[in-house]
Amino acid sequence: VQLQASGGGLVQAGGSLRLSCAASGRIFNNNGMGWFRQAPGKEREFVATVSWNGHTTRYAESVEGRFTISRGYAANTISLQMDRLKPEDTAVYYCAAARGASVFTTTTSVRAWGQGTLVTVSS
């Protein structure tokens, strides 16, 4: 199982970034996918998730209305569009594949993790 995340960087508060995660075809076609993040000194937390067919999404309350998760079937990728970023969004972001096909919000539901990508939002 391979998940390759990209797109992190430094942005000012109020700005936007787009994260992408490329997955192997077998995982991408059959599993829920999502993003988690981990800030320094904090536990890894759920951010957003999308079901295997893209029909269902779910977001953490802290990012609802600012972040959008989507699936790109042509390239076996998921993306996380992050708008109106805040300093408290600063963290290492991890893409994840679920054990099942549905949306998921807990780390115990994760089958595989990608490497993290750092997002830094300056005030």
C-alpha positions as MATLAB code, in Angstrom:
seq = 'VQLQASGGGLVQAGGSLRLSCAASGRIFNNNGMGWFRQAPGKEREFVATVSWNGHTTRYAESVEGRFTISRGYAANTISLQMDRLKPEDTAVYYCAAARGASVFTTTTSVRAWGQGTLVTVSS';
ca = [
       0.000    0.000    0.000;
       1.414    3.325   -1.003;
       0.134    6.786   -0.213;
       2.143    9.781   -1.344;
       1.154   13.186   -0.011;
       2.255   16.556   -1.339;
       1.330   20.216   -1.345;
       2.255   21.522    2.079;
       4.013   24.821    2.639;
       3.991   28.205    4.304;
       1.026   30.519    3.859;
      -0.308   33.617    5.564;
      -3.502   33.532    7.570;
      -6.488   33.829    5.277;
      -4.673   32.166    2.405;
      -5.188   28.837    0.676;
      -3.305   25.611    0.071;
      -4.184   22.417   -1.732;
      -2.893   19.060   -0.531;
      -2.870   15.973   -2.725;
      -2.405   12.295   -1.974;
      -1.740    9.675   -4.613;
      -2.816    6.129   -3.775;
      -2.304    2.747   -5.370;
      -5.274    1.763   -7.474;
      -6.419   -1.135   -5.366;
      -6.656    0.997   -2.256;
      -8.115    3.989   -3.992;
     -10.964    2.144   -5.667;
     -12.238    0.266   -2.642;
     -11.503    2.248    0.480;
     -12.570    5.372    2.223;
      -9.847    8.013    2.223;
      -9.119   10.914    4.506;
      -6.827   13.467    6.065;
      -5.617   13.781    9.642;
      -3.250   16.311   11.158;
      -0.898   16.523   14.088;
       0.269   19.754   15.639;
       3.373   19.905   17.852;
       2.685   18.424   21.257;
      -0.802   17.284   20.291;
      -2.400   14.025   19.271;
      -3.197   13.251   15.655;
      -6.708   14.412   14.849;
      -9.278   13.869   12.148;
      -9.705   16.553    9.488;
     -11.774   15.252    6.565;
     -12.858   12.021    4.894;
     -14.545   10.818    1.711;
     -16.177    7.462    0.993;
     -14.936    5.050   -1.654;
     -17.382    6.373   -4.276;
     -17.066   10.027   -3.360;
     -20.727   10.308   -2.393;
     -20.191   10.977    1.299;
     -17.862   13.412    3.000;
     -17.379   14.421    6.598;
     -15.346   17.189    8.214;
     -14.048   18.111   11.604;
     -16.034   20.957   13.080;
     -12.920   23.137   13.154;
     -12.536   23.009    9.362;
     -16.163   22.718    8.210;
     -16.895   25.313    5.563;
     -13.221   26.103    4.948;
     -11.796   22.787    3.744;
     -13.041   20.596    0.895;
     -12.034   16.995    0.282;
     -12.424   15.404   -3.134;
     -11.437   12.342   -5.132;
      -9.707   12.470   -8.506;
     -10.426    9.142  -10.128;
      -8.318    9.696  -13.207;
      -5.144    9.951  -11.185;
      -6.108    7.939   -8.087;
      -5.709   10.962   -5.906;
      -7.550   12.688   -3.143;
      -7.212   16.378   -2.552;
      -7.799   18.701    0.355;
      -8.513   22.277   -0.628;
      -7.856   24.464    2.394;
      -9.197   28.015    2.319;
      -9.277   30.806    4.874;
      -6.432   29.166    6.724;
      -5.794   30.041   10.347;
      -2.617   29.792   12.442;
      -4.252   26.982   14.400;
      -4.346   24.927   11.182;
      -0.565   24.632   11.404;
       0.314   20.946   11.587;
       1.730   17.999    9.746;
      -1.055   16.649    7.546;
      -1.331   12.928    6.825;
      -3.453   11.220    4.215;
      -4.936    7.901    5.200;
      -6.752    4.941    3.733;
      -9.528    3.331    5.744;
      -9.987   -0.345    6.481;
     -13.448   -0.107    4.937;
     -15.243    1.692    2.157;
     -17.078    4.286    4.213;
     -16.060    7.572    5.756;
     -14.032    7.332    8.937;
     -12.916    9.670   11.681;
     -10.689    7.684   14.040;
      -7.071    6.609   13.741;
      -8.084    3.068   14.672;
      -9.997    2.898   11.374;
      -6.870    3.571    9.337;
      -5.355    0.845    7.210;
      -2.432    2.825    5.861;
      -0.816    6.212    6.364;
       1.005    8.384    3.912;
       4.030   10.374    4.911;
       3.164   13.737    6.397;
       3.317   17.098    4.703;
       3.866   20.228    6.779;
       1.426   23.118    6.624;
       2.477   26.320    8.364;
       0.082   29.250    8.633;
       1.622   32.509    9.780;
      -0.371   35.198   11.546;
];
